[in-house]
């Protein structure tokens, strides 16, 4: 008796493991396996840690289409959602980035005002001062030094603490816990405990803001709790999300971006020698495109059948939209593997696309513009204090970067 | 060129403001898009097209 093998099942059976490894010696390029998939067609199957085989979407245009499609859900609690890691015992609570509209929009709109362009621009002089003060300290301190510890992490941490109203004195505590949360290799129990620590911390802080509101983002949320528009646990959840997202991503962009520039001295020279805001802005967009530090893909699940490129994604099937390889799509970016600070890279999907696109992107851009325009000009001899092969990369996290970057000048 | 925006769709990314500041603004209370110039002059057309292309919520429509 012969049986017909469903081609989709057959493909699932030989689906490669995801996430994939990068090539040795190419710390800035996406895994070669992803490139192969992009050349083969719009949809591929990959195998996750739990044996599930969601679709992997590699093309830039397809990703933008799907991320804007209401038949695609970001709800992590739907069956078929491709999770990055096992669910911790008892769950962790879910913030708005893992919910769909209208609930997502209701919560997101409560925290959008501080990230409006004019509000972010008003913060620029304060961010410049933070950056200048840290460079003063760097120059007065030991040489060589770890740039991550001395500069890349403090800049965005100080900024997000100021914006939220979180005491920076507590930074060791929240940085340690957020490191655990974004590490893929910790146990569900460890992740749950770290998340619990941060929730407890933010809940205490929320209590203080409810009693004594001041002019900061958490006090704004506290006001909504008092008005009955927001549950206190939802407010704490949002605080944790903004605190983690506000420092981990930008810190990695600063350190990894600096390392990438060390490896491309002609491009570093461009930034060192310019004060043209247009070139600085285009440099930031290009580094965001080229480095794509969020390298686990946007995770979604189909809620209806969706046809794409002659294939059908069935309702209930998971989707991973790999933004790292989309940012290297040769149909959109000429010579995509070349770092070219002068190109127009503004269409990149480093911040995602669709209604879930990164809320903090105006702040992230402004911080990176200030940093890239200041650091190399103020320390023109800044250079790595070790070989590329000795630098530890974050292959195991949901945010890519370096654990350490020893520098000298 | 005629521009329309859908404030219900808007997710306040602010990218339209960065692309074309004379045409788009944001509401103070929640960053939602405000259309300043529904019929922008030809010299702003390219910036407005870029604003529509980068809007993550597809909230900007253009009619030529």
Interface residues (C-beta under 8 A of the other chain):
Chain A: X67 X68 X105 X108 X109 X112 X113 X115 X116 X117 X118 X120 X346 X347 X351 X352 X353 X354 X355 X357 X359 X361 X362
Chain B: X9 X11 X12 X13 X14 X15 X17 X18 X26 X28 X29 X30 X31 X32 X50 X53 X54 X56 X57 X58
